[in-house]
């Protein structure tokens, strides 16, 4: 199973489009590989790729002005919606 990749970090002011692209990437993974839903539903996925995706997401969102906790909540919302 492959994992979705985070897009490259966003340019200043482009975080909404970046987040949309990241969400679409995650959705495509789940549509293309439905067994992945069970993996993500069992609990946190802590592979190196998942940790990089998380770190990049937090970096993009905090650079856009989100507080750390808000960035974490936004990331979680995408992965649980």
C-alpha positions as CSV (number, residue, x, y, z in Angstrom):
1,X,0.0,0.0,0.0
2,X,1.3,3.5,-0.8
3,X,0.6,6.5,1.4
4,X,-0.5,9.9,0.2
5,X,2.3,12.4,-0.2
6,X,2.0,15.9,1.1
7,X,2.4,18.4,-1.7
8,X,5.6,20.6,-1.5
9,X,5.3,23.4,1.0
10,X,3.0,26.2,0.0
11,X,4.1,29.6,-1.1
12,X,3.1,32.4,1.2
13,X,-0.7,33.0,1.0
14,X,-1.3,29.7,-0.9
15,X,-2.1,27.5,2.1
16,X,-5.8,27.0,1.2
17,X,-4.9,25.6,-2.2
18,X,-2.1,23.5,-0.6
19,X,-4.5,22.0,2.0
20,X,-7.1,21.3,-0.8
21,X,-4.4,19.5,-2.8
22,X,-3.3,17.5,0.3
23,X,-7.0,16.5,1.0
24,X,-7.5,15.4,-2.6
25,X,-4.4,13.3,-2.5
26,X,-5.6,11.6,0.7
27,X,-9.0,11.0,-0.9
28,X,-7.5,9.5,-4.0
29,X,-5.5,7.1,-2.0
30,X,-8.6,5.9,-0.1
31,X,-10.6,5.6,-3.4
32,X,-7.8,3.8,-5.2
33,X,-6.8,1.5,-2.3
34,X,-10.0,0.9,-0.2
35,X,-8.1,-1.4,2.2
36,X,-6.3,1.7,3.4
37,X,-9.4,2.9,5.1
38,X,-9.1,0.0,7.6
39,X,-5.5,1.0,8.3
40,X,-6.3,4.6,9.0
41,X,-9.5,3.7,11.0
42,X,-7.5,1.4,13.4
43,X,-5.5,4.3,14.8
44,X,-2.7,6.7,13.9
45,X,-0.5,5.8,11.0
46,X,3.1,6.5,12.1
47,X,5.1,5.5,9.1
48,X,7.9,7.8,8.1
49,X,5.8,9.1,5.2
50,X,2.9,9.8,7.5
51,X,5.1,11.7,9.9
52,X,6.6,13.8,7.0
53,X,3.1,14.5,5.8
54,X,2.0,15.6,9.2
55,X,5.1,17.8,9.8
56,X,4.8,19.4,6.4
57,X,1.1,20.2,7.0
58,X,1.8,21.7,10.4
59,X,4.7,23.8,8.8
60,X,2.4,25.1,6.1
61,X,-0.4,26.0,8.4
62,X,1.7,27.6,11.1
63,X,3.5,29.6,8.4
64,X,0.0,30.8,7.3
65,X,-0.7,32.1,10.8
66,X,-2.4,29.1,12.5
67,X,-1.5,28.5,16.1
68,X,0.0,25.0,16.5
69,X,-3.1,23.5,18.0
70,X,-5.3,24.9,15.3
71,X,-2.9,23.5,12.7
72,X,-3.1,20.1,14.3
73,X,-7.0,20.3,14.4
74,X,-7.1,21.2,10.7
75,X,-4.8,18.3,9.8
76,X,-6.9,15.9,11.9
77,X,-10.1,17.2,10.3
78,X,-8.9,16.2,6.8
79,X,-7.9,12.8,8.0
80,X,-11.1,12.0,9.8
81,X,-13.7,13.6,7.5
